[in-house]
Amino acid sequence: MMKPVVTLAAAGVVGIALWKILSILLLPLAGVLFGLLLTLLKVGLLVALVMFAVWLFRRKEKGGDASPG
């Protein structure tokens, strides 16, 4: 009667131990991936800002030539 309960308890203890070990090993990897994602986001926002500034400058330049005066 107790053998299935002991087996289940042992499986739970082994599962928790593996979860703790893998979380310690994989947490730095998750941090690095998160850092890379944020770096790509920053680069993308900077590129978008530069493209917006160029678009704004060209629009203003074109409007300045066509304006009467």
RONUMAR-304902 format. One record per residue (C-alpha): x, y, z; residue in one letter. Coordinates in nm, 3 decimals. Example, Ala and Ser with C-alpha at 12.3 -4.5 7.8 and 13.67 -1.06 7.14 Angstrom:
<pts>
PT       c1       c2       c3  residu
PT    1.230   -0.450    0.780       a
PT    1.367   -0.106    0.714       s
</pts>
This chain:
<pts>
PT       c1       c2       c3  residu
PT    0.000    0.000    0.000       m
PT    0.281    0.246    0.081       m
PT    0.499    0.161   -0.221       k
PT    0.305    0.381   -0.472       p
PT    0.308    0.672   -0.226       v
PT    0.682    0.639   -0.165       v
PT    0.744    0.622   -0.542       t
PT    0.533    0.931   -0.600       l
PT    0.709    1.118   -0.318       a
PT    1.052    1.020   -0.457       a
PT    0.950    1.137   -0.805       a
PT    0.836    1.468   -0.656       g
PT    1.161    1.519   -0.466       v
PT    1.368    1.437   -0.778       v
PT    1.150    1.671   -0.985       g
PT    1.194    1.959   -0.742       i
PT    1.571    1.901   -0.726       a
PT    1.599    1.901   -1.106       l
PT    1.381    2.214   -1.126       w
PT    1.609    2.397   -0.881       k
PT    1.929    2.289   -1.060       i
PT    1.797    2.379   -1.405       l
PT    1.664    2.715   -1.286       s
PT    2.009    2.802   -1.148       i
PT    2.173    2.700   -1.475       l
PT    1.921    2.857   -1.712       l
PT    1.853    3.183   -1.528       l
PT    2.171    3.353   -1.658       p
PT    2.078    3.243   -2.011       l
PT    1.735    3.399   -1.972       a
PT    1.896    3.719   -1.844       g
PT    2.132    3.736   -2.142       v
PT    1.847    3.679   -2.386       l
PT    1.639    3.948   -2.216       f
PT    1.935    4.188   -2.235       g
PT    1.982    4.116   -2.605       l
PT    1.612    4.173   -2.668       l
PT    1.624    4.509   -2.492       l
PT    1.940    4.606   -2.682       t
PT    1.771    4.526   -3.014       l
PT    1.471    4.730   -2.904       l
PT    1.694    5.028   -2.820       k
PT    1.874    5.007   -3.154       v
PT    1.541    4.984   -3.335       g
PT    1.407    5.289   -3.154       l
PT    1.722    5.488   -3.233       l
PT    1.699    5.394   -3.602       v
PT    1.332    5.492   -3.605       a
PT    1.416    5.826   -3.443       l
PT    1.685    5.900   -3.702       v
PT    1.452    5.802   -3.987       m
PT    1.181    6.028   -3.843       f
PT    1.424    6.319   -3.817       a
PT    1.537    6.270   -4.179       v
PT    1.176    6.251   -4.295       w
PT    1.089    6.565   -4.100       l
PT    1.391    6.752   -4.238       f
PT    1.315    6.654   -4.598       r
PT    0.948    6.750   -4.560       r
PT    1.043    7.089   -4.420       k
PT    1.302    7.139   -4.694       e
PT    1.055    7.056   -4.970       k
PT    0.788    7.281   -4.815       g
PT    1.037    7.571   -4.787       g
PT    1.116    7.565   -5.162       d
PT    0.753    7.555   -5.270       a
PT    0.627    7.825   -5.037       s
PT    0.555    8.169   -5.186       p
PT    0.760    8.450   -5.078       g
</pts>
